[in-house]
């Protein structure tokens, strides 16, 4: 890390004040973060008006995340090929077209492809903005400081976008959110034409030598895995030929891609990238975290809508609490991890403590008449812990050599932004179905003609009460298992941090027992000879 000269943005015209330039870029990146293919906060409205299934809309949303993750590997090549003005105009135009397509199409493949493309160009525009102001944020190029800003911006925009989408869909129509984004992107294009000039800080670098086919194959592989996770419960898993075809197709494409990467000169993701311990360790930990946080995508919505009876505005209002947790987590990581240089393991333990607290509070407090304010603390802890661990994990990738650094970010993005969430929701959803069947059978075993109370209640009302109670018991059971799993992971981290090691305790004990056994055997031998 080294000091640099005064910060400036030479791509802007001379009449733009220097102090306003980075703030204009921040406004640009907020607009790009708000944009996308589909807006999942309005998934119920989209399902009702387009005759699509919820799984179709979720698949399109995950496709956008996969497109975003693919961008990281080639984003420096794109930055060196196109000036900022051209990049902003291209990305804005493509995202506008994708928004219009997503608003009017009823074809699922077209919707998924449009979201995939929108995610790619959304991330390109976001990187163009963030890389422009990086030296303004951290003159020493400290990635821990930079990623604190990135996750505060990205996660904050996700929550605000959800709020805007929900309120727009409630008071008007879900299509108005698309028109709002189109209008904001047109303003960005107008501002780009007026405020920016075609400036290059280095000679144009052509886009030759990029393994576009490899990138497409990685995208197909991840999309096939997400398809299995999203549609698995709907199609009865491997009873369906669609799930079998997606599994076989994804495995074949993955093997072909790895085989290509073993002999071509510049693969999209080199095989060497997978061999760094920090890469596969963070991948495994992200899968664990996504499983622990899966209730936020599934159980929380079922509980608030089905049990507590909240409407869409009350449910989405919890995003304000999530936003507060994001801000607190980013500020905490900045003060401790970025400035005081706390260790990765210590930050990971703190994050797991917060996530464990989130699960434990839900396990012990879930009830039919739970006040809304009681949910604030666990939701706050969830977002607080996730932001901390996300900042630590992406910063840990800086240990990888620079030639493979952005490939590792793409790999981590595949799991953290796309596959991890779908996998966690699929596992928890399948477990919920099994727990519901078991608990419905156990709770309903006494509801027969012998039970006087059951006979006096209409069958429809009795069945509804049974299902609701089975749902409550099943959710409490799943929160309990997740709490135990989280405590087990936390115990492993604490043992790793502690000076106490199992081998330090067990080895002396084992040696003492062995000496005692040998002594007894010798004494027996002496006794026999005597």
N, C-alpha and C positions, 0 to 999 in steps of 0.2 A: 504494500500500500504506500502511496506517495502523495505528496501535496501537488496540486495543479494550479494553473493560473486562474484569474477571475472567471467566474461562471458567465456564460453568454449563450444565446441561442441565435446563431448567425442565419438560420433558415428564415427568421422573421424579418420583415421589412424594418427599415431604420426608424420610422416614425412611431413604432410601438415602444412604449417605455420599458426599460430593462426590468424594472421591478414587477411589471405586470405580466411579463412573458411566461414565467413558470406557472402562474396562476391560470393563465389562459390554457396552457397545456393540461393542467389538472381538470379544468372544466371539460376539455375535450375527452379525457380518459373517463370521466364520470359518465358522459353521454355514451361512449362506446361500451362501458360496462353495463349500462342499463339496457343496451340493445341485445338482440339475440333472435333466434328463430321462433321458439314458442316461450310463453311465460307461464311457468308451472303453478304460480299462485292462482291462475284462472283456469286450472285444468277441469274443474267441475263444470264451468260455463262452456268450455270448449267441447267437452263430452256431450253436453246437453244439446248444443246447437249444431254440431257437425256430424253426429251419429258415429263418432269414433269412440273406441274404448279408451279407458284410462291408461291401459298399457301402451296403446299407440302413442299417446301424447308423451308419456314418460320415456318411451324409446326415442322419440324425436329430441327430447330434452337431453338425454344422455349422448345422443349423436353429436349435439352441439359441443358437449364437453370433450368428446374424443377429437373433434376437429381442432379445438383449442389446444389440446395436448400435443397434437402433431406439429403445431406451428413452431414450438420451441427449437426443434432441431435445425430448422432452416431460417430462423428469424434474422440472424446476423447477415446471412446471404441476401435476404430481402432488403435489409437496411442499407447494405453497401451497393445494392443495385438501383434502388429507387430513392429519390430525395423525399423529405418529409411531406412536402406539398403533394407530390404525386401519390404517395402512400395513403394519405388521408382521403384524397379524392377517390381513389380506387376502392378503399375499404368502405367508405360511406356509401358509394354507389351500389356495391355488391350487397351490403347489408340491407339497404332499402329494398332492392329487388327481392331478397330472401324474405323480408317481412311481408311484402305483398303476396309472394307465393304461399307462405305459410298461412296467411289470412284467408285465402280463397280456395286453396286446394283441398280436396277430399281424398286424395290418393296418399296412402301411407308411405310407399317408397319415395314419392316426390317430396313429402313432408320431411322425411328422415334425411334425404340428400340435401334439401335446402337448409335444414338446421346444421348439418355437418359443414357445409360451405360457410354459413354465417358464423359458426364458431371459429373456423380457421381465420377468416378476415377480421373478426372481432379481436382475436388475440394478436394478430399482426398490428392492428391499429393501437391496441393497448401497449404493446412492446415499444412501438415507435414513440409513444408519448413518454413512457417511463424511462426509456434509455436516454431521451432528450434531457430530462431533468435529474438524472441520477447524480451528477456532480453537484447540483444545487442541493440535493438532499444529504449527500455524504461526500464532501470533497476528497476524503481518503479512500473512496470506493469500498467502504466497509459494508459487506453484503448483509451482515446481521442487522445493521441500521436500515438498509435498503428494503429488506424483506419485511421488516416491521411495518414500514409504510405500505408496501405492496398488499399485505394481508389485511391491514386496516382498510385500505381502499377497496379491495376486491370484496371482502366479506361484508363491509359496510354497504357497498352498492347492491350486493345481493339482497340484503334485508330491506333496503329502501325501495329497490325495484319490486320486491314482493308486496310491500305496502301500497305502492302506487298502483300496481296491477290489480290488487284486490279491491281497492276503493274505486278504481275506474270501472271494473267489471260490476261492482255493486250498484253504483249510481248511474252508470250508462250501459255500455256493452264491452265485452272483452276485446272486440276489434279496435276500440278506441285507443287501447294501449299501443297497438301497432301503429296507428296513425300518429300518436304522440311521438313515438320513437322516430318515425319517418320525418316528422316536422323538425325534431331536434337535430337529426342528421343533416337535413337540408340547411339548417342554420350553421352547422359545423362546416359544411361545404362552402357556404357563402363566406364565413369567417376565414377559411383556408385560402380562398381566392384573394381576399382583401389583405390579409395580414401576412401571408407567407410568400416567399419567392423560391425559385428553383436554385437551391444551393447544394453543392457537394463538397464535403470535407476531404474526399479522396477520390481517385479515379473510379469510374464505373466498373463494377465487377459483374460479369455476366453470370447467369444462372446455370452454366454448364457444370456437369459432373455431379448433380444432385440425383440421388436415387429416388425419383418420384414413385416408381413402381414399388419399391420397398416400403415407402411411407404409406401408399395405398393398401398394401398387404397387411401392414401393422394395424391400420384402421379397420380393415375387414375382420381381422382376428379379434380385436377388442369388441367390435360391434356384434360379432357372433356370440361371444361370451356374454355380453350384456343382454342380447336377445334371449338366451337361455334363462338368465336370471329374471328378466322382466316378465316373460311370457310363460315361464315354467309352470307356475301354479294354475294359470288359466288353461293350459293345454294338457294338464295332468302329467307334467314332466315327460319322462321317456316313454310314456304310453303314446305320445304323439310323434308322428313322422317329422313334423316341423322342428321339434326340439332335437331329434336325432340327426336330422340333416344339418342343423346349425352347429351341433357339436362336432360332427365329422368334418364339415366344411371348414370350421375354424381351426381344427387340429391340422388338417391338410395344408391350409394356407400358412399356418405357423411353421410347420416343418419345412415347407418350400422356402419360406422367407429366411429361416435360419440357415438352410443349405445355401441359398444365394449369398447370404452375408459371409459365408466361409471362404468365398473365392473372388467376389467382385472387389474392385479397388476401393470404392468409397460407399459402403453400405449405409442405409439410412440410420440404422442403429448397429454399431459394431458389436461383434460378439465379446470383445474385450470389456465393453461397458458393463456387461452383466457380472463380471468377475470381481468387481470391487465390493468389499464387504458392506460398505455403507449403503450400496444400492439395494442389495437383496434384504439386508436387515431392516431398512426403512420400509421396504415393500411389505414385509411380513408384519411389522408393527402397524402399518396403515390398515392392513386387513383386519387386525385385531381391534383397532380403534373404530373402524367402520362397523364392525359387528356390535361393539359396545354402544355405539351411537345410533344404531339402526332404529331404536324406539322413537327417535325424533321424527323419522319419516313415516312411521307406521302406527305405533301404539299411541303416541301423543294425540294424533289427529282422531283416531278412533275413540279415544277416551274423552276428548273435549267435545267432539261432535255427537257421538253416540250415547255417552253416559251423562255428561254434564249438560248437553243440549245447547252448546254455544253455536251461534251463527258464524258466518264466514268472517265478519268484521271482528268479532271477539277473538276468533282463532288467530287471525293475522295480526292482531294487536300485540301478540306475544313477540313479534319481530322487534318491537321496541326494546324488550328485555334482552333479546339476543344481540341487538345492536350495542346495548350497554355492555354486555359481556365481551363482545368483540373489541370495543374501545378499551375496556379495562385490561383485557388480555394483551393487546398490542402495546399499550403503555407499560404494563408490567414487564413484558419481554424486552422492551426498549431500555427500561431502567436497569434491569438485572442482567439480561443476556447480552444486549448490545453494548451497554456502557460499562457495566461492572464485570462483564465476561464470565458470568456464571457457567458452570460446565453443562454439557448436553445432558448428562445423566440426571443432574439435579433438576433441570427444567422438565425433563420427561417425567420424573417422579411427581413434581408439583402438578403437572397436567393430569396425570393419572389419578392423583388424589382428588382433583376437581371432578373428573369424570366419575370416579367411584362415589363421590358425594352426591352427584346428580342421580345416579341409579339408586343409591340407598334411600334418598329422600322420597323418591317416587315409590319405592317398595314399601316404606313404612307409613306413607301418608295417603296413598291412593284410596279413594272412597267415593260414595255416591254424591255426597254434598260438600265436596271440597271447594273452598273459596278460591277465586281466581288468583288472589294475591299469594296464596300458598305455592303456586306454580312458579312464581318469579325466581325464587332462589335456585331451584334445580335447573331451570332453563338458563339462568345466568351462568351457573357453574359449567354447564355443558359447553356453551360458546366460549367461555373463558379458557377452559382446558383445551378445546380444539385449536383455538388460535395460537396458543403457546406452543403446542406440539407441532403444528404445521410450520411455524416460523423456524423452530429448531431443526426439523427434518429437512426442509429445503436448504437451510444454511449449511447443514452437515454435508451436503453434496459438493460444497466448495472444496472439499478435500480431494475430489476427483480432478485429474489433470484437465486443463482447459479444453483440450481437443474433444473430450468426451463429456464435458460438463453439461452442455445443453441437451445432449442425448439422455443423460440421467434425469434431467428435469422432465423430459417427455415421458420417460418410463414412470416416474413418480406421478405425473399427471394422469396417466392411464388409470392408475389405481385410485389416487386421492380424489380426482374429479369425476371419474366415470365408473369403472368396474367395481371399485370398493363399495360405493354406496349401493349399487344394484345387488352385489353379492350379499351384503349385510341385510338388506331388506328381504331378499329371497330366503335367506336362512331363517330370519326371524318370522317371516310370513308363514313358512312351512311349519315351523315349530308352533306358531299360534294355531294353525289349523289342527294339528295333532292334539294340542292341549285342549282346544275347544271340544273336540269329539270325546276325548277322555272325560273331561269334567262334565259335559252334558250328560254322558252316560251315568256317571257316578251320582250327580245331583238329581237326575231324573229317575233313579232306581226306586225311590220311595213315593213317587207321584203316581199312585194307582187308585183303584176304587176303594181300597181299604183306608186310604188317607182321607179323612173327612174334610180337611181344609182344601185338599186338591179337588175334591168332587164339587165343592161349593163355588169354585172359580171357573169361569168360562175357559174352554180349551185354548182359544187363541190368546187370551190374556195370560194364561198359565204358561204356555209355550214361550211367549215373549219374555216373561219374567225369568224363566229357566235359562234362556239364551243370554239374557243380560247378566245374570249371576255367573253363568259359565264363562262369559267374556271377562268379567271382573276377576274371577279366580285365576283364569289363564294368564291375564296380564300381570297379576301380582306374582304368579309363579315364574313367568319369564323374567320379570325384573329381579326376582330373587336369584335365579341362575346366573343372569348377567352380572349381578353384584358379586356373587361368589367368584366368577371368572375374573372380574376386574380386581378383586382383592388378591387373588392368586397371582395375577400379573404384577400387581403392586408389590407383593411380597418378594417376587423374584427380583424386581428392581432394587428393593431395599437390601436384600442379601448381596446383590452385586455391589451396592454402594458401601455396605458395612465391612468392617475389618474382620468380622466373623465369617468364616468360610466353612462349608460342610466338611471339606477334607481336613481342616484344622481341628475340627471337633471329633470326627469319626476315626481318623487315622491313629491318634494316641490311644483311644479307647480300644481299637482293634488290636493294637500292639500289646496292650496290657492283657487283654483276654487271651491272646495267643501265647504270651509268656506263662499265664496262669495254667492254661491247658497243657503246655509242655511240661511244666513243673509237676502237675498231677500225674501225667503219664510216666515221668521218671520215678516218682514216688511209688506208683503202682508196680513198675518193673522191679524196683528194689524190694518191694514187699513180696512179690512172687518168687524172686530168687532166694529170699530169706526163708 
